[in-house]
Amino acid sequence: DDPALVPSREALVALTLFPAMKDGVELQAGGEISTRLVEALPVLQDVYHGWFPEIFLHIPVTQATPVVKKNPNARRVGVFFSGGVDSWYTFLKHRDELTDLILVWGFDIPLDKPGLFEHTRQNMLKVAQEFGKNLVIVKTNLRTFTEPHVVWNWLFGSGMGAVANLLSGGFKRIYTSAGQWYGHQKPAASHVLLDSLWSTETLQVVYTGLEATRLDKVRELAQYDIALQTLRVCWRNPGDVYNCGWCEKCLRTMVALQIVGAYERCSTFRGPINTKRLAKLHFMDEAFLPYLENNLQALRKQPWNKAIYKAERRVLLRYYFKNFLFKVHELYPGIRIGRGRFVKKMNKM
């Protein structure tokens, strides 16, 4: 909808670069490309190849004619806004200059979940109206093209780069939100090393929010009732529920809200925090670890949250132990990972 999309070969390059690297094939750009983006392509390739040298290969990008883009009509400033913690923080930080919130259907909300999207759209519309901003809706099936090549977890950053360039007819700047902070930097599809490289001479893509931990961001958004009435973090959404309340992301966000004293005011989660469910949480993705550790450090100073502290400590101890066993198994493949047998074999070494 508003504003109309514009043809953009830069968007197609953003959509196809990493799939081409994954398949190890030449990428034919087929015409004029922003000089700034052409110069950024080797760096984009270097970063992904440096992170995953056996998966993403350097490839030739051909038929790319560099041109200096001009667009004096680009005046709007937007932010990719999902209603999550990171995008809420970015919105609040830059709200004075922002003119638009950009909500994409087809990224984290699948196209086959219209009920969930409509619920989300209504909430995001409330936010836009509360702050006097415009809500831009983009619907895309780009994942049907990319997922046979690269999983979405490693492509959503370039997906935002593609959408940003399709909106470049009216926008001069679009913000993406940091999911990490300065003390926690790991490879990620949206990253301080990557997002700005999707910019052109007329469109600035800005990665922002590295100064704040996830808990800092929750503390900031907790000052606004509208944020607590619309906060959306869940990516599982069973039965099209807005926030399921039991996945890893929901649980750590619920704990963060409890830490800052805002959980009871947050209407997008239901019922008290189930410490038994929290204690049974399993995860092996190292990317989640800093968020849980950040919560635990704060809980340690809050004796009134002792039960939640014990539950989250148990989750982390389980992760540390399993991760230790996994690393030992990599060094000593002959050792079967089982607590009793593992200890016996270690004692013989």
Beta strands, then each sheet from edge to edge (+ up, - down):
strand 1: 27-34
strand 2: 61-67
strand 3: 76-80
strand 4: 100-105
strand 5: 134-139
strand 6: 171-177
strand 7: 204-208
sheet 1: 1+ 2+
sheet 2: 5+ 4+ 3+ 6+ 7+
end
